[in-house]
Amino acid sequence: MSEQQALVLDPTGSDPDAEHQTLRERGPATPVDILGVRAWSVSDPALLKQLLTSKDVSKDGRAHWPDFARTITTWPLALWIAAENMFTAYGSDHSRLRRMVAPALSARRTAALQPGIEALVTGLLDDLAARPAGESVDLREHLAYPVPLAVIGQLLGIPAHRRAEFRAVVDKVFATHLTAEEQAANTAALYGLLDDLIDARRTAPGEDMTSLLIATRDEEGDGSTLSATELRDTLLLMISAGYETTVNVIDQALTALLSDPRQLAHVRSGGCTWQDVVEETLRHEPAVKYLPLRYALTDIPLPDGRTIRSGDAILASYAAANRHPDLHHDAHRFDATRVSKEHLAFGHGVHFCLGAPLARLEVATVLRLFFDRFPDARLATEDLRRLPSLISNAHTSVPVVLRPAPADRP
């Protein structure tokens, strides 16, 4: 690791814009301390894309990080590097695990979900419409949360009455202000829920992804598919990556449009589309600010003459990269009419998020139907608090007045 003093990342994520600006000012890559672990934070988009596609960079900490054994016993983010699924796999193992999940998230299957998503959102908006005019409602709680939770719950075959339990533990996976002991207890609770789900779907299989993965494992049983640990950790990845992140994008997209009516006017005038809003939200306020971790398999020279040494940890700083001036002009400004849609919110290379089309569909559907139903909606306050997380990028709540009270109308 370089002799440059490591920047200590704020575990509560209280001022990410300032933190990301500091990262960019320190060079294309810079040493950081992330909850006690030293890593290279990479915020230059060109360098980040290079490292994300390099065979000299791995996501398998067990095989390629000398500090792995020591770190998983003490680090609050141990689950992020210790789970055994395609998120932490390298080479042929990654290809094998990704190949098993990909069919469930194909373009055809995703498109087939649209009518159900529209019906789900419409039902939620009906509930919101029943509230008195002038009343403030938290859209994160009553719209951004229930849509992805229901969609991923249906995909995985999670019974509706168990989804709140999954939500509670998944939310804590992203809560970087917790201690290692608190996160270990949360991980145990999450694995208990996953074991229950696997047992239930093995006993009563359905058309869901959990049942499909179980059948593949049980029928093949030759070691070429999923181990028991990989099955459980693949489900863990699907629910955490497929739920919390989409909640955050809905949160940020609604906030962006309600904070700047000019952006909403662009959509209504035909100057851009809902899909454009989704892409600009992903660029400007990605669901995940940092994504731990990757590991150098060999010495990697940096453009400024420094070197990432073999065995060093690497932290993908997606939010900082998305606003890098080399990627976009006036990168700090939210502009849904921006011609270039380039961003790294879903990653890059072989680990590009398989669920990206589904997330885009969910967010665009929510935006379109919400603003059709509530064209006069406005934020109830401009003082929105950020989630206490250096990973998860959203707000604790999004209070909105859906319709002005009669006395407030012009």
N, C-alpha and C positions, 0 to 999 in steps of 0.2 A: 504494500500500500504506500502511496506517496507520502512524503513528509509534510505536505500541506495539511494544515489543521482541519480536521473533519468538522463539517457543519452539522450541528445537532438538530435533527428534524423534530419539529414540535409534535408530540404525540396526540395533541388535541386538535391539530389542524386549524388553529384559531385565525391565522392570517396567511392562507396559502399563496395568494398573489404575490405578497412580499417575499415569501420563502422561495417561490419559483423564480422570481426575478433575480434573487441572490444566486441561485444555482446557475442560471444562464450567465451571469456576470463572472462567475468563477471558471468558466471555460466549458468546452463540450462535454467533459466529464469531470466530476469533482468528488473527493472523499466526503462521505457523510456518516453520521452515526444515526442508525434507525433502531431506536429502542435498545441501544446497547450493542448492536452489531455494526461492524464497519463494512462499508460497501462503497462502490463507485456509483454515484448517481449520474445517469446519462440523460441530458436534456437537449442536446443538439439532435435535431431530427434525422439528419443524414447519418451521423454516427450511430444513432439508436437503431435505425433501419439496418445498417450494416451489421451491427452486433446481433440483432434479432434474427438475421438470416445466416449467420456464420456457423459453420460446423465446429468452430473453436470455442463456442459458447454453449453451455448445457443448462438445462433446468433440473437435472438430477443431482441434488445435493448429496445423497447417500454415496454416489459414485465419484463425485467430482468436487466436493468442497471439504477441505481438511477440517474445518471447524464444525461440521455437521453434527457429530455425536455430542459434542459439548453444548452446542447451541440449542438443540431441541429439548434439552432438559431445563433450560432457564429462560428461553425467549418467549415473550407473549405471542409472537406470530409463528410459533412452532408448527401449527397446523398447516400454514401456507407452504411450508417446505417439506413437511414430513408425510403428507397424504400421498398415496400411491395411485395416481391416475394420470391422464394425459397431460394435465397441467404441470406435473413435475417429471414427466418422462423425457427421454432423450433417444434419438435415433430410431431403431426398429421398434422398440417398445412404444414410443410415442405413436408411430404409424399404426401399430396393431390396435392400440386403445382408441385412437381417433376413428379408425375404420369401423369399429363396433358401434360407436355412438352416432356417426354421421347420418345413417339412413333415417333416424328418427327426426332429424332436423333438416331434411332435404327441402329443396325449394317447393316441391309438390306438396309435401306434408305441411309445410308452413303456410302455403297459400290456402290449403283446405281448412286451416284454423280461423281464417278471417271472419266468416259468418258468426262463429261462436264468440270471437272476441268482440265483434260489434254488438252482439246481443248482450254480452256481459257489461260492456261500457254503457249501453243504453239503459240497462236496469239500474246501474249505479247512478246515472244522471237523473233517472226518474225519482230515485230516493232523494237526491239533492234538490230537485225541483219542488218537492213537497215541503221543503223548509220555508219558513216565513221570509218575505222580502226584507232586506236589510240585515239579516242575521249573518254572522261570520261563520264560515266552515273551514276546517283544515283539509285542504285538498290532498296533502300528502297522506293523511290518515284515511280519508274517505274516497280517494280515487287512485292516487299513485300506488298505494300499497295493494289494494284488493285485486287489481287487474293482473299484474305479473304473478302474484301469489296463486290466484285461481288458475291461471294458464299453466304454470309449471306444476301445480298440484295435479291438474288433469293429465298432463303429459307423463308424470311419474306415477300416477295412480295413488296419490296421497289422499286418504279420505278427507272430506271437507272438515270434519270435526277435529282432525289432527293438525290442520294447517297452521293454526295460531301457535301451536307448540313449536313447529318448525320455524315459524317467523321469529319467535323469541330467541331461539338459540342462534339462528343464522345472523340476526342483527348484531349479536355480540361477537361473532367472528370478525366483523369489521370494526369493532370498538377498540381502538388501539390505546385507550387510556386505562385499560384493565391490566391487572398484574398477571404474571405467568401462572400463578395458582388459580386465579379466577378464570383465565382462559382454559386451563387444563380441566377444570370442573365443567365448563361450558362444552368443551370438546367431548367429554364423557357423556354428557346429556344428549348431545347431537348424535353420537354414535348409537346411543340407546334407542333413539327414535328411528334411526336408519335400520337397525337390526329388527325392530318391530315391523317396519315397512317391508323388509325383505321376507320375513316370516309370513306376513299376511299375504303378500303377492305369490309366494311359493305355494301356500295353501289354497288360495283362490286367485289364480292368474286371470289377467284381463288383457286388454289391447294396449296397455300402457308400456312405457319404456322400461320400467322396473321389471315387469313380467317378461319382456323380451330379452333383457340382459340375463335374467335368471335362467330362462330356458336355454339360451345359448351356452351359458356356463355349464348347466347340469347335463345337457344333451351331449355336448362335445367332450368335456371332461378330460381333454388330452394336454392341457397346459398351453395350448395355442390361443386360448380365448382370455378369460378373466379368472384371476385367483379370487378367493373369498375377500381378501383385503381390497383388491382392485375393484371388485363389484361394489363394495360399500363406499369406497372413496370416489368412484365414478359418480355414484348417486349424490354424494356430498358435493362434488363439483357442480353437477347439474342444477341442484337446487340453490346453491349459493350464488353461482355465476348467473343463473337464469332468473333470479328473483330480485336480489338486492340491487344489482346494477341497473336493471330496467326501472325499478322504483325511482332511482336517483335521476335517470334521464327524464322521466316524466316530470318529476319535481322541478328540475332545472329548466326544462322547456316551457312549462307553464309559467314559472317565475320570470323567465326572459320576456315572454310576450306580454305578461301583465305589467311588467316594469317599464316596457317601452312600446306604447301603442303604435308607434310608427312601424315597428316590425310586423305587428299583426295586420296593419293596413296594407303592407306589401303583399301578404297572402290574399287578402280580400280583393285587392285590385288586380290580381294576376301577376304581380311582379315576381313572385316566387311561389313555391308549393309547400305543403306540409312536410314533404320529404326534405326539402331544403332546410326547413326549420330544424328538423331532426338532426341533419348532418352538421349544421352550425352549432347546435347545442352540444353534440358529441365533440366537436372541436373546441369550443369555447369553455365548456364546463363538463369534461368527461366524467363518467360515473366513478371512475377509479383514478386517483391522482398518482399513486405509485403502485407498482406491482412487484412484490418480492417473490423470488430472487432468481438470478441466473449466476453462472460461475464460469470463469475463464479456464479453458483447458490448456492454454499456452500463453506465453507473454504476448500482449496485444499493444502495439505502439499507438499512441494517441496523436492527433494532429498537432498538438502543442509541444510535443517532445517527451511527454511523460509516458509511463507504461502501466497498463493494467497487468499485474503479474499473474502467472498461472496459479490457480486456486483462489484468487480474489473473488469476492461476491460482487455482483452487478445489480443495480436497482434501476429498472425502467421507470423514468419520470415522465409519464405520458402527458400530464397536464402542462408541465413546463415546456415540453417539446411542442405541444399543439399551439402554444402562443409564441413560439420562437420567431423572431423577425425574418429569419431565412426561409421560413415556411409560408408565411403570409404577411402581406402589407397591413399595417394597422391591426396587428394580431390581437390586441387587447379589446377591440371593439366587437360586439355581437352584431353580425350583419348577415341575415338570412339570404340576401341577394348576392352574396360573395360568389364569384365565378368558380374559383377553385374550391372544391369540397374536401381537399386532402386533410386527413387527420390520422392519429394513431390510437384512437380511443378503443378500438377492437384489437389492438396489437398489430403484428406484421409478420409475414413469413408463415412457417409451418404451424405456429401456435395461434394464428388468427382465429378469432372467436367463431366457433361453429354456430352459435346462437344469434349472430348479428342480424340475419334477415328477420328472425322472429322478434327481436327487440325493436327493430325499426318499424315493423308492422304494428306492434302494440302501441308504441309512442305516437306514431302518425294517426292511428285510429282514435286514441284518446284526445289528441289535440283537435282533430277535425270535428268530432262529435261534441266535444265540450264547448268549443267556441260557436258552433252552430246553435247550441241550446242556450248558451249564456253569453250573448254578444256584449253585454254591459258589465261583465264581471270585472272586479278590480281588487287589488291587494288591500287587505284590511290594515296593513302596516308596512312600512318600508324597512322596519327593523327586524330582518329575518336572521335567525341565529343558525350558525353552521353546526352540522353534526360533529361531535367530539371525536374525530378520526383523522389520521393522516392518510388513510387509504380512501375511505368512502367520501364522495363529494356531493353533498346535498345539504338540506336544511332540517332542523328538528321539526318544523311545521311550516305549512304554507297557508296562512289564514287569508281567506278570500270572501268578499261580499259578492254573492252571485247576481243578485238583482237589487238595485237601490230601493229603499223603502219609499212608499208613496210620497212622504214629506220631503224626500231628497230629490225627487224628480223635478226637472226644470218645468 
